[in-house]
Amino acid sequence: MRNICLLLTCILIISCKSDTHKHSNLISLVPSHASVILKTTSIEGLGSVFKNSSLLSQFSRKSSLDHLNRKLEFLKHLKPSEDLLIAFGKDTADSLQVSVITKYHTDLFKLDSLRNYSVEAISLKGHSLTKTTIEDEVIYSIVKDSVFFASNDRALTEAAFKQKDTDPWLKELFKTTSNGETLSILINTREKAFQPKFFFNEQLNKVQLTNYLLLDADLTQDQLKFDGITIAKDSSKSLINIFKNTFPQENSLPKICPPDSDGFLSFSFHSFKTFQENLSKFKKQDSVFNEPLFESIVEAGVIYKNKQQAVVLNSIDAENMSTFFGEENSIDTYRGIAIYSFDKPDFFSNLFSPLITYTNATKFINIDDYLVFSDDMELLKEVISSYQNNATLYTSHAFEDMMDELSDESSLFAYSNANHLKDILNSNFESENTLNPDGFNASAIQFVFETDFAHVHAILQKNKKKFTSNSVYEDVSITLDADVLTNPQFVNNHTNNQMEVVVQDISNNLYLISKDGKVQWKKQLDSKILGRIEQIDINKNGRLQLAFATEHQVYVLDRNGKDVGSFPLKFRDQITQPLSVFDYDKNRDYRLMVTQGSSVLLYNKQGNIVRGFDYKKAENTINTQPQHFRIGRKDYIVFVQGNELEILSRVGKTRVNVKNNISFSDSGIYLYDNKFTTTTAKGDLVQIDENGNMSSSNLNLGEKHSITATSKTLVTLSDNILHIKTHKVELDFGDYTPPKIFYVNDKIYVSVTDLQAKKVYLFDSLGKSINNFPVYGNSTIDLNNIDKGKSPEFVTKGDQNGIIIYQIN
């Protein structure tokens, strides 16, 4: 219960969402003795990260969390519309107190779907308290000034809105929380109920590091990243203030670490004297170590490897420092480096505790600017050999990747490999040594001290793989809360010019998922989305919305999943084709066409019927999604009704009269070679020009066929024969999705998926298979360059409730 990671597991059982607006009065309602405060902007996104992360998902299996999860069970019934605060603390009897604070709205707390619950109103002076019992758990809640406060503690709830002083430091710190992240964590380290352990050094974990620690969390499938600040106003009681009036230096200790070191602790300063005075004040020592030669030290630390330790000093005058420590006592030589004896094994523990507690420093070496002390001869020899071979931790791929996210200079820096991280994480539990961070080969936390505060950066990440050219690899795998209903597709994120994924599950929830696998939000819809989701820019300001139709509604959603303007439009009669979005003149004056059986309705971007569109009801059911094509300066709206091809003008009048009756296939209509192109049910290719003249050709397609086309490329699939232009590809027999054409990075790609074998195939314009295909997949794909890098990516359905993003190298 002491680790912040443990506290985050509350997200696993929550299934509501919140927005990004900040309300300063919420923090003033947090109980003064709260140890940890969580602010979330997307609880569902966090739930997805915990579900998909190999590390975070392990917390759900901790039996010691059962009590916490029970206390938080009611949160899955909350539907907040804005920020949600969750505060944790303990009362005088050491019982867990959980408080939840958010803006109130009428649909915030709904229990209609539950069978076993009760609600009781309790009258208080001036207002009322609500007691809600769900199963065996009791929640007390109160609403005042449009703010909802709930807790498992009645006294805490009754006192919630009573005037109390909130620490002004806490208020100011809370203002710095990021609205761009899905989780912010504020820890009051003076409250010992939830004291996190960050370091391998047990003595260091026991001291008060700081007062408040605020972290914005960016949680993805293979990386947990935290950035924030820490404040310690009581300068003599918090360890972080030993760096006051010093300037952080480059952490060079990894340049002397063997590459397979379990971890290291490094601390730096520009003035040893100032640092030592601060440390002595913290330890309440009467005297200060005073040796002018030590002013040459700019960094000190400890290397951890296989239960052995080595103390390291980084000095700009290492030669004289070596003389000071007694280099006349040489006991061995390894690769030309002398190894000396040292007769003060507890010297560094006395000098640097609690940062260094090692008491067995009986030998030392001097290599360039470094002095390394240890009792283990083999460790000293490893330090020598790795340094001489330029094969240290500093040059390792995992460490280099990690440092891309961190600062080169810091006051305090702690690094761990997977084994070391396992020990640190599990030390936060009284039992159950079960967390296993395999693959998280490089993790670190660093503190960069400024004048009155310190920046904090922490990262736990899996080692990024190096892939060769012409490879295809699984970049991200995401598990949804229910089975996948629609084919996943990419949409543009206008905030960073990258792309994200939208997909719907069988519970009719629509997800927006970042390229890193983070669920940004989840929205309940009335029914299945028809066809593809379109993107529009209603306000002509570069901010994109999602536009689509379900069986009875037309939605337009903004970046945060909120309904825009008068949308959704609701229809009594069923919508039978996907929503068609027309932007005739590319000026963002959109027209939205809704198809209902044999009728079409045209709306503008405000959701109003467009007057002057005169198309009358079709004689037959409209069988294809209406399409807009432009040839020259003329616009054409095209769709199939019965055996007739309708080609209309903007105002719904017949622009091209097609006299022929055609037994259409279900392949759709395409503009190919400046002609309206489709196939018949028998497999003949049919093309109609602007004058209504029809031509037909036999492509030897079977009755079970499909086509797709761009202006210059025609692709057909008949049984297991794929034709890309004139190039023939013979596939294995299977159950194939219709082919799709993509144009990315000036290259044409054609894809089909065998749903029977669950294989995705990808070809170029010459019919040549892309290297390392087919790969696993269970739906049609969407392919694009989603991060503006050199390599394209594609998304497909994986397992029944999962999607996969692949990268093509």
DRENMAR-665723 format. One record per residue (C-alpha): residue number from 1; residue in one letter; x, y, z. Coordinates in steps of 0.02 Angstrom, whole numbers, m for minus. Example, Ala and Ser with C-alpha at 12.3 -4.5 7.8 and 13.67 -1.06 7.14 Angstrom:
BEGIN
  nr rest     px     py     pz
   1    A    615   m225    390
   2    S    684    m53    357
***
This chain:
BEGIN
  nr rest     px     py     pz
   1    M      0      0      0
   2    R    150    115      3
   3    N    198    120   m179
   4    I    119    243   m300
   5    C    110    104   m428
   6    L      3      7   m306
   7    L   m114    154   m290
   8    L   m134    166   m478
   9    T   m213     m6   m484
  10    C   m375     75   m432
  11    I   m392    120   m614
  12    L   m415    m64   m659
  13    I   m590    m68   m589
  14    I   m651    101   m652
  15    S   m752    118   m810
  16    C   m798    302   m822
  17    K   m718    452   m905
  18    S   m679    634   m874
  19    D   m633    789   m971
  20    T   m486    905   m958
  21    H   m560   1062   m881
  22    K   m479   1117   m718
  23    H   m577   1183   m568
  24    S   m469   1258   m431
  25    N   m599   1227   m295
  26    L   m584   1038   m308
  27    I   m412   1030   m224
  28    S   m477   1133    m77
  29    L   m599    992    m39
  30    V   m465    859    m23
  31    P   m445    801    159
  32    S   m292    883    238
  33    H   m215    717    290
  34    A   m227    637    117
  35    S    m65    550     70
  36    V    m98    529   m116
  37    I   m210    624   m236
  38    L   m246    563   m412
  39    K   m315    677   m546
  40    T   m371    591   m704
  41    T   m435    653   m870
  42    S   m471    481   m942
  43    I   m502    340   m821
  44    E   m550    223   m961
  45    G   m385    261  m1047
  46    L   m293    214   m889
  47    G   m393     55   m874
  48    S   m340      8  m1049
  49    V   m157     43  m1011
  50    F   m163    m65   m855
  51    K   m247   m203   m953
  52    N   m121   m201  m1095
  53    S     40   m165   m999
  54    S    138   m321   m953
  55    L    198   m233   m795
  56    L     45   m139   m734
  57    S    m72   m284   m767
  58    Q     22   m383   m634
  59    F    m39   m267   m497
  60    S   m217   m331   m521
  61    R   m157   m502   m462
  62    K    m94   m437   m295
  63    S   m206   m504   m157
  64    S   m150   m360    m46
  65    L   m247   m245   m163
  66    D   m413   m332   m135
  67    H   m462   m215      7
  68    L   m420    m61    m95
  69    N   m516   m125   m246
  70    R   m671   m158   m142
  71    K   m667     20    m77
  72    L   m655     85   m254
  73    E   m785    m30   m331
  74    F   m918    107   m333
  75    L   m813    214   m452
  76    K   m864    108   m601
  77    H  m1039    177   m579
  78    L   m982    358   m591
  79    K   m995    449   m757
  80    P   m901    613   m729
  81    S   m894    742   m866
  82    E   m741    834   m802
  83    D   m585    806   m695
  84    L   m598    676   m559
  85    L   m493    681   m399
  86    I   m465    524   m295
  87    A   m384    551   m125
  88    F   m311    417    m12
  89    G   m274    430    173
  90    K   m291    343    339
  91    D   m386    389    496
  92    T   m319    381    675
  93    A   m363    196    681
  94    D   m257    164    525
  95    S   m411    126    419
  96    L   m409    168    234
  97    Q   m506    323    182
  98    V   m547    352     m1
  99    S   m623    516    m61
 100    V   m687    559   m235
 101    I   m717    737   m294
 102    T   m785    797   m461
 103    K   m910    917   m539
 104    Y  m1089    859   m519
 105    H  m1213    827   m658
 106    T  m1378    733   m659
 107    D  m1310    573   m736
 108    L  m1153    566   m629
 109    F  m1198    420   m515
 110    K  m1312    291   m595
 111    L  m1353    123   m514
 112    D  m1499     70   m625
 113    S  m1407    m83   m691
 114    L  m1376   m151   m515
 115    R  m1488   m270   m421
 116    N  m1411   m272   m249
 117    Y  m1400    m93   m188
 118    S  m1491     29    m75
 119    V  m1497    219    m60
 120    E  m1540    313     98
 121    A  m1555    502    124
 122    I  m1489    566    290
 123    S  m1540    741    344
 124    L  m1405    855    410
 125    K  m1408   1034    464
 126    G  m1427   1138    307
 127    H  m1409    994    184
 128    S  m1428    806    162
 129    L  m1309    660    151
 130    T  m1337    509     39
 131    K  m1290    336    101
 132    T  m1270    211    m40
 133    T  m1240     27     m7
 134    I  m1175    m80   m150
 135    E  m1151   m261   m102
 136    D  m1064   m243     67
 137    E   m980    m76     36
 138    V  m1053     89     97
 139    I  m1022    256     13
 140    Y  m1073    424     84
 141    S  m1096    567    m38
 142    I  m1146    749    m35
 143    V  m1175    881   m170
 144    K  m1147   1065   m143
 145    D  m1110   1210   m260
 146    S  m1116   1089   m407
 147    V   m975    984   m333
 148    F   m993    800   m289
 149    F   m896    730   m140
 150    A   m902    545    m93
 151    S   m807    438     30
 152    N   m814    274    123
 153    D   m797    378    283
 154    R   m955    468    344
 155    A   m867    595    454
 156    L   m752    642    312
 157    T   m901    670    198
 158    E   m997    774    324
 159    A   m846    887    348
 160    A   m804    900    164
 161    F   m877   1072    131
 162    K   m838   1148    300
 163    Q   m712   1288    288
 164    K   m534   1229    313
 165    D   m362   1290    270
 166    T   m279   1210    121
 167    D    m91   1216    112
 168    P    m53   1357    m13
 169    W     99   1258    m73
 170    L    m19   1116   m117
 171    K   m135   1233   m212
 172    E      5   1309   m312
 173    L     81   1140   m349
 174    F    m86   1071   m407
 175    K   m104   1212   m533
 176    T     46   1142   m626
 177    T    m39    976   m666
 178    S    m45    944   m852
 179    N   m210    941   m944
 180    G   m129    840  m1082
 181    E    m97    684   m979
 182    T   m226    557   m923
 183    L   m159    547   m745
 184    S    m75    664   m620
 185    I    m13    599   m453
 186    L     18    708   m301
 187    I    104    627   m152
 188    N    115    707     20
 189    T    273    621     78
 190    R    256    687    254
 191    E    105    574    275
 192    K    179    401    302
 193    A     24    301    255
 194    F     78    283     74
 195    Q    265    312     73
 196    P    339    254    m94
 197    K    507    170   m108
 198    F    611    229   m255
 199    F    784    167   m211
 200    F    876      4   m180
 201    N    958     81    m25
 202    E    839     41    119
 203    Q    909    179    230
 204    L    882    305     92
 205    N    701    249     74
 206    K    668    281    258
 207    V    715    465    261
 208    Q    596    604    210
 209    L    647    647     34
 210    T    532    797     10
 211    N    362    868     59
 212    Y    257    858    m99
 213    L    291    760   m256
 214    L    186    796   m411
 215    L    200    687   m565
 216    D    108    691   m731
 217    A    101    513   m798
 218    D    111    461   m979
 219    L     69    276   m979
 220    T     83    171  m1136
 221    Q     98    m14  m1169
 222    D    287    m27  m1154
 223    Q    331    133  m1064
 224    L    282    217   m900
 225    K    344    396   m899
 226    F    325    523   m759
 227    D    371    707   m762
 228    G    341    835   m625
 229    I    413    936   m483
 230    T    444    916   m297
 231    I    442   1047   m160
 232    A    519   1037     14
 233    K    485   1197    111
 234    D    559   1133    276
 235    S    739   1144    219
 236    S    821   1048    361
 237    K    703    899    363
 238    S    695    847    180
 239    L    840    760     97
 240    I    812    844    m72
 241    N    871   1009      4
 242    I   1049    945     23
 243    F   1065   1001   m158
 244    K   1012   1179   m118
 245    N   1131   1312   m187
 246    T   1219   1182   m293
 247    F   1208   1157   m481
 248    P   1176    984   m554
 249    Q   1317    910   m658
 250    E   1322    778   m793
 251    N   1293    604   m721
 252    S   1450    520   m788
 253    L   1443    368   m674
 254    P   1366    256   m809
 255    K   1524    283   m911
 256    I   1618    177   m781
 257    C   1478     50   m748
 258    P   1492   m126   m820
 259    P   1353   m149   m949
 260    D   1266   m284   m848
 261    S   1260   m183   m687
 262    D   1098   m206   m591
 263    G   1089    m21   m553
 264    F   1175    133   m489
 265    L   1144    287   m384
 266    S   1228    450   m435
 267    F   1224    622   m353
 268    S   1313    777   m416
 269    F   1354    956   m363
 270    H   1466   1099   m420
 271    S   1528   1133   m242
 272    F   1571    990   m127
 273    K   1584   1111     19
 274    T   1407   1177     m3
 275    F   1340   1001    m28
 276    Q   1430    937    127
 277    E   1367   1082    233
 278    N   1188   1044    178
 279    L   1208    859    211
 280    S   1283    888    384
 281    K   1137   1003    425
 282    F   1015    869    370
 283    K   1103    739    478
 284    K   1117    864    622
 285    Q   1305    841    634
 286    D   1407    963    737
 287    S   1559    957    625
 288    V   1582    965    437
 289    F   1709    862    342
 290    N   1838    987    284
 291    E   1966    929    157
 292    P   2006   1054     17
 293    L   2054    915   m103
 294    F   1874    852   m102
 295    E   1821   1013   m190
 296    S   1880    924   m348
 297    I   1736    798   m333
 298    V   1586    838   m444
 299    E   1494    672   m430
 300    A   1483    522   m315
 301    G   1381    364   m314
 302    V   1364    177   m297
 303    I   1363     36   m426
 304    Y   1257   m118   m385
 305    K   1298   m286   m465
 306    N   1258   m463   m408
 307    K   1236   m412   m225
 308    Q   1403   m322   m231
 309    Q   1431   m135   m223
 310    A   1563    m11   m278
 311    V   1577    171   m227
 312    V   1627    291   m366
 313    L   1700    465   m355
 314    N   1712    575   m510
 315    S   1849    704   m483
 316    I   1933    836   m590
 317    D   2093    801   m490
 318    A   2085    612   m478
 319    E   2273    589   m472
 320    N   2295    687   m310
 321    M   2135    610   m241
 322    S   2212    438   m272
 323    T   2367    491   m173
 324    F   2256    550    m31
 325    F   2173    379    m20
 326    G   2341    288    m16
 327    E   2399    231   m186
 328    E   2563    170   m112
 329    N   2470     16    m50
 330    S   2462    m77   m217
 331    I   2404   m258   m200
 332    D   2374   m309   m381
 333    T   2375   m250   m561
 334    Y   2244   m288   m694
 335    R   2266   m236   m875
 336    G   2392   m106   m824
 337    I   2280    m30   m689
 338    A   2343    m41   m508
 339    I   2225   m103   m373
 340    Y   2258    m29   m201
 341    S   2206    m76    m26
 342    F   2102     46     76
 343    D   2100     43    266
 344    K   1942    145    298
 345    P   1799     34    232
 346    D   1662    138    314
 347    F   1733    305    256
 348    F   1600    338    123
 349    S   1457    281    232
 350    N   1510    407    364
 351    L   1535    543    234
 352    F   1384    520    121
 353    S   1249    427    218
 354    P   1105    403    190
 355    L   1149    414      3
 356    I   1290    289     25
 357    T   1283    156    162
 358    Y   1418     38     96
 359    T   1543     m8    234
 360    N   1657   m131    145
 361    A   1765    m17     37
 362    T   1931   m109     61
 363    K   2007    m88   m113
 364    F   2009     47   m245
 365    I   2066     88   m421
 366    N   2095    249   m516
 367    I   2046    258   m701
 368    D   2057    431   m780
 369    D   1937    542   m681
 370    Y   1859    401   m581
 371    L   1904    320   m415
 372    V   1811    158   m382
 373    F   1805     74   m210
 374    S   1744   m101   m172
 375    D   1778   m258    m73
 376    D   1747   m367   m226
 377    M   1902   m392   m334
 378    E   1803   m463   m480
 379    L   1689   m312   m486
 380    L   1840   m195   m492
 381    K   1913   m297   m635
 382    E   1747   m290   m729
 383    V   1747   m101   m709
 384    I   1923    m95   m784
 385    S   1889   m210   m931
 386    S   1722   m133   m982
 387    Y   1793     43   m972
 388    Q   1946     m1  m1075
 389    N   1837    m89  m1205
 390    N   1717     59  m1213
 391    A   1578    m66  m1175
 392    T   1499     12  m1022
 393    L   1319     39   m971
 394    Y   1329    210  m1051
 395    T   1352    133  m1224
 396    S   1218     m1  m1205
 397    H   1066     12  m1319
 398    A    939      3  m1177
 399    F   1024    142  m1079
 400    E   1040    252  m1232
 401    D    855    232  m1271
 402    M    810    276  m1091
 403    M    918    432  m1090
 404    D    826    498  m1242
 405    E    685    534  m1119
 406    L    791    604   m976
 407    S    909    747   m936
 408    D   1097    722   m947
 409    E   1123    825   m790
 410    S   1037    792   m625
 411    S   1063    812   m439
 412    L   1007    636   m395
 413    F    992    492   m517
 414    A    943    311   m483
 415    Y    950    178   m620
 416    S    888     m3   m619
 417    N    888   m148   m738
 418    A    742   m272   m737
 419    N    810   m375   m590
 420    H    848   m222   m485
 421    L    679   m146   m528
 422    K    594   m307   m473
 423    D    674   m293   m302
 424    I    627   m110   m284
 425    L    445   m135   m337
 426    N    419   m287   m227
 427    S    499   m202    m77
 428    N    344    m92    m70
 429    F    239   m243    m20
 430    E    249   m329    147
 431    S    233   m497     60
 432    E    196   m567   m114
 433    N    360   m549   m207
 434    T    267   m576   m371
 435    L    298   m425   m482
 436    N    409   m474   m628
 437    P    460   m330   m743
 438    D    539   m439   m877
 439    G    588   m337  m1028
 440    F    595   m173   m931
 441    N    783   m173   m946
 442    A    813     12   m912
 443    S    720    116   m783
 444    A    770    273   m690
 445    I    713    418   m581
 446    Q    806    583   m575
 447    F    791    744   m476
 448    V    858    906   m551
 449    F    868   1037   m413
 450    E    826   1218   m451
 451    T    821   1365   m330
 452    D    675   1311   m221
 453    F    614   1151   m301
 454    A    671   1004   m406
 455    H    613    938   m573
 456    V    573    752   m568
 457    H    583    632   m715
 458    A    555    445   m705
 459    I    540    312   m837
 460    L    510    125   m842
 461    Q    519     57  m1017
 462    K    546    m99  m1117
 463    N    701    m99  m1224
 464    K    660    m41  m1399
 465    K    705   m174  m1526
 466    K    819   m138  m1671
 467    F    740   m200  m1830
 468    T    824   m230  m1995
 469    S    761   m159  m2159
 470    N    623   m254  m2251
 471    S    551   m315  m2086
 472    V    373   m311  m2019
 473    Y    347   m308  m1832
 474    E    207   m290  m1708
 475    D    222   m116  m1634
 476    V     71   m108  m1518
 477    S    m63   m232  m1465
 478    I   m219   m166  m1379
 479    T   m354   m263  m1288
 480    L   m528   m186  m1283
 481    D   m660   m209  m1149
 482    A   m767   m314  m1267
 483    D   m749   m401  m1435
 484    V   m710   m294  m1587
 485    L   m861   m249  m1693
 486    T   m794   m137  m1832
 487    N   m634   m138  m1934
 488    P   m506    m25  m1850
 489    Q   m454    128  m1950
 490    F   m334    273  m1935
 491    V   m388    454  m1909
 492    N   m286    613  m1902
 493    N   m239    693  m1737
 494    H   m234    878  m1778
 495    T   m139    920  m1617
 496    N     21    831  m1668
 497    N      0    789  m1853
 498    Q      6    604  m1814
 499    M   m129    472  m1825
 500    E   m236    374  m1704
 501    V   m354    225  m1713
 502    V   m543    222  m1700
 503    V   m635     58  m1673
 504    Q   m801      1  m1601
 505    D   m836   m149  m1489
 506    I   m990   m260  m1482
 507    S  m1057   m158  m1335
 508    N  m1064    m14  m1460
 509    N   m924     82  m1372
 510    L   m818    188  m1488
 511    Y   m633    202  m1441
 512    L   m504    331  m1490
 513    I   m331    253  m1464
 514    S   m162    338  m1482
 515    K    m25    266  m1591
 516    D     58    207  m1429
 517    G    m95    105  m1380
 518    K   m169    225  m1253
 519    V   m359    238  m1251
 520    Q   m396    424  m1257
 521    W   m582    401  m1228
 522    K   m725    279  m1248
 523    K   m901    334  m1297
 524    Q  m1062    235  m1290
 525    L  m1160    240  m1455
 526    D  m1336    182  m1493
 527    S  m1287     49  m1622
 528    K  m1154     m7  m1745
 529    I  m1064    122  m1852
 530    L  m1101    104  m2037
 531    G   m946    103  m2147
 532    R   m794    214  m2120
 533    I   m782    362  m2004
 534    E   m750    526  m2096
 535    Q   m657    679  m2031
 536    I   m717    857  m2057
 537    D   m663   1031  m2003
 538    I   m827   1116  m1961
 539    N   m752   1278  m1896
 540    K   m617   1292  m2031
 541    N   m483   1309  m1898
 542    G   m384   1149  m1924
 543    R   m470   1057  m1782
 544    L   m545    897  m1846
 545    Q   m705    808  m1797
 546    L   m764    629  m1825
 547    A   m922    610  m1928
 548    F  m1019    448  m1952
 549    A  m1190    367  m1949
 550    T  m1264    225  m1848
 551    E  m1432    144  m1882
 552    H  m1532    290  m1812
 553    Q  m1411    434  m1778
 554    V  m1282    544  m1864
 555    Y  m1139    592  m1750
 556    V  m1008    728  m1757
 557    L   m882    713  m1615
 558    D   m741    830  m1567
 559    R   m564    787  m1516
 560    N   m621    736  m1342
 561    G   m767    628  m1397
 562    K   m896    762  m1357
 563    D  m1048    793  m1468
 564    V  m1032    947  m1579
 565    G  m1169   1076  m1599
 566    S  m1341   1003  m1637
 567    F  m1271    829  m1665
 568    P  m1313    689  m1651
 569    L  m1458    699  m1772
 570    K  m1587    567  m1728
 571    F  m1697    474  m1854
 572    R  m1850    368  m1827
 573    D  m1824    270  m1988
 574    Q  m1670    163  m2008
 575    I  m1513    230  m2092
 576    T  m1462     98  m2220
 577    Q  m1296    160  m2293
 578    P  m1140    240  m2218
 579    L  m1139    428  m2200
 580    S  m1076    515  m2357
 581    V   m977    675  m2332
 582    F   m958    792  m2481
 583    D   m842    943  m2490
 584    Y   m877    998  m2668
 585    D   m757   1145  m2681
 586    K   m632   1092  m2547
 587    N   m685   1244  m2444
 588    R   m751   1143  m2295
 589    D   m933   1188  m2326
 590    Y   m980   1007  m2300
 591    R  m1137    916  m2353
 592    L  m1189    761  m2256
 593    M  m1296    636  m2353
 594    V  m1404    513  m2256
 595    T  m1477    362  m2344
 596    Q  m1638    281  m2283
 597    G  m1699    138  m2393
 598    S  m1744    223  m2557
 599    S  m1726    402  m2493
 600    V  m1579    519  m2469
 601    L  m1575    672  m2356
 602    L  m1444    809  m2370
 603    Y  m1387    910  m2218
 604    N  m1262   1051  m2197
 605    K  m1126   1051  m2065
 606    Q  m1241   1134  m1940
 607    G  m1360    987  m1952
 608    N  m1495   1078  m2051
 609    I  m1582   1011  m2206
 610    V  m1508   1084  m2365
 611    R  m1645   1172  m2461
 612    G  m1643   1154  m2650
 613    F  m1585    974  m2657
 614    D  m1726    904  m2761
 615    Y  m1694    718  m2778
 616    K  m1857    623  m2762
 617    K  m1874    454  m2684
 618    A  m1793    313  m2784
 619    E  m1899    179  m2861
 620    N  m1797     44  m2774
 621    T  m1687     24  m2621
 622    I  m1522    116  m2633
 623    N  m1391    m21  m2628
 624    T  m1227     76  m2620
 625    Q  m1160    220  m2519
 626    P  m1182    382  m2618
 627    Q  m1014    442  m2686
 628    H   m956    612  m2746
 629    F   m841    621  m2897
 630    R   m774    769  m2993
 631    I   m726    760  m3176
 632    G   m658    923  m3241
 633    R   m768   1059  m3167
 634    K   m923    951  m3146
 635    D   m983    865  m2988
 636    Y  m1070    697  m2989
 637    I  m1164    609  m2848
 638    V  m1172    424  m2890
 639    F  m1262    275  m2814
 640    V  m1352    116  m2864
 641    Q  m1538     91  m2840
 642    G  m1607    m75  m2898
 643    N  m1537   m106  m3072
 644    E  m1510     77  m3109
 645    L  m1358    189  m3086
 646    E  m1408    363  m3027
 647    I  m1287    502  m3076
 648    L  m1347    667  m3002
 649    S  m1291    848  m2994
 650    R  m1262    944  m2832
 651    V  m1446    990  m2822
 652    G  m1507    812  m2845
 653    K  m1559    823  m3027
 654    T  m1508    688  m3152
 655    R  m1344    742  m3229
 656    V  m1311    584  m3332
 657    N  m1453    476  m3392
 658    V  m1401    293  m3391
 659    K  m1528    198  m3492
 660    N  m1458     24  m3465
 661    N  m1521    m91  m3330
 662    I  m1376   m177  m3244
 663    S  m1373   m325  m3127
 664    F  m1247   m245  m3009
 665    S  m1126   m337  m2896
 666    D  m1099   m271  m2720
 667    S   m925   m203  m2761
 668    G   m975    m19  m2758
 669    I   m944    121  m2884
 670    Y   m772    192  m2926
 671    L   m704    329  m3038
 672    Y   m575    237  m3144
 673    D   m503    308  m3304
 674    N   m627    453  m3288
 675    K   m773    331  m3301
 676    F   m897    270  m3173
 677    T   m840     91  m3147
 678    T   m914    m63  m3065
 679    T   m950   m245  m3104
 680    T  m1104   m350  m3137
 681    A  m1158   m495  m3029
 682    K  m1087   m610  m3163
 683    G   m916   m527  m3153
 684    D   m913   m415  m3307
 685    L   m828   m246  m3291
 686    V   m949   m103  m3329
 687    Q   m895     75  m3367
 688    I  m1006    226  m3402
 689    D   m941    391  m3469
 690    E  m1008    569  m3440
 691    N  m1128    551  m3584
 692    G  m1209    394  m3516
 693    N  m1125    277  m3639
 694    M  m1090    107  m3566
 695    S   m952    m16  m3608
 696    S   m932   m192  m3541
 697    S   m786   m311  m3539
 698    N   m764   m489  m3480
 699    L   m625   m501  m3349
 700    N   m659   m685  m3316
 701    L   m715   m647  m3140
 702    G   m819   m773  m3048
 703    E   m983   m735  m2962
 704    K   m889   m722  m2797
 705    H   m779   m574  m2835
 706    S   m738   m398  m2778
 707    I   m651   m247  m2852
 708    T   m576    m82  m2799
 709    A   m502     58  m2901
 710    T   m419    227  m2902
 711    S   m411    344  m3050
 712    K   m274    240  m3134
 713    T   m267     75  m3040
 714    L   m394    m66  m3051
 715    V   m383   m214  m2932
 716    T   m495   m368  m2940
 717    L   m509   m523  m2832
 718    S   m598   m678  m2894
 719    D   m591   m832  m2783
 720    N   m403   m844  m2750
 721    I   m344   m745  m2903
 722    L   m291   m565  m2871
 723    H   m259   m447  m3017
 724    I   m168   m282  m2986
 725    K   m180   m189  m3151
 726    T   m118   m323  m3272
 727    H    m18   m420  m3141
 728    K    m88   m585  m3085
 729    V    m62   m653  m2908
 730    E   m118   m828  m2862
 731    L   m161   m841  m2677
 732    D   m194   m992  m2569
 733    F   m376  m1040  m2564
 734    G   m464   m951  m2421
 735    D   m598   m829  m2366
 736    Y   m534   m660  m2423
 737    T   m589   m484  m2384
 738    P   m613   m365  m2531
 739    P   m447   m289  m2588
 740    K   m397   m115  m2532
 741    I   m279      9  m2615
 742    F   m167    126  m2516
 743    Y    m50    262  m2578
 744    V     83    300  m2447
 745    N    256    378  m2466
 746    D    235    386  m2656
 747    K    204    200  m2665
 748    I     48     96  m2703
 749    Y      4    m47  m2586
 750    V   m136   m174  m2609
 751    S   m199   m280  m2465
 752    V   m315   m427  m2438
 753    T   m344   m530  m2281
 754    D   m382   m715  m2273
 755    L   m508   m724  m2130
 756    Q   m499   m913  m2128
 757    A   m310   m924  m2104
 758    K   m302   m754  m2015
 759    K   m166   m690  m2131
 760    V   m141   m514  m2199
 761    Y    m63   m503  m2374
 762    L     16   m346  m2444
 763    F     77   m316  m2622
 764    D    152   m176  m2723
 765    S     82   m108  m2887
 766    L    174   m244  m2986
 767    G     92   m384  m2887
 768    K    252   m421  m2791
 769    S    228   m472  m2610
 770    I    300   m351  m2482
 771    N    441   m436  m2386
 772    N    393   m540  m2234
 773    F    208   m547  m2277
 774    P     85   m624  m2240
 775    V     70   m581  m2054
 776    Y    m62   m621  m1925
 777    G   m224   m522  m1939
 778    N   m411   m549  m1931
 779    S   m490   m407  m2031
 780    T   m458   m286  m2173
 781    I   m318   m166  m2135
 782    D   m295     21  m2137
 783    L   m121     76  m2192
 784    N    m39    246  m2174
 785    N    113    336  m2109
 786    I     46    372  m1935
 787    D    197    455  m1854
 788    K    273    546  m2003
 789    G    425    432  m2000
 790    K    497    342  m2150
 791    S    403    180  m2120
 792    P    215    154  m2144
 793    E    107     65  m2017
 794    F    m55    m32  m2028
 795    V   m190    m82  m1906
 796    T   m295   m240  m1905
 797    K   m403   m341  m1788
 798    G   m304   m469  m1688
 799    D   m395   m581  m1566
 800    Q   m582   m563  m1542
 801    N   m560   m417  m1421
 802    G   m395   m347  m1483
 803    I   m315   m242  m1619
 804    I   m134   m238  m1679
 805    I    m30    m98  m1754
 806    Y    113   m161  m1863
 807    Q    259    m62  m1933
 808    I    334    m99  m2103
 809    N    521    m66  m2106
***
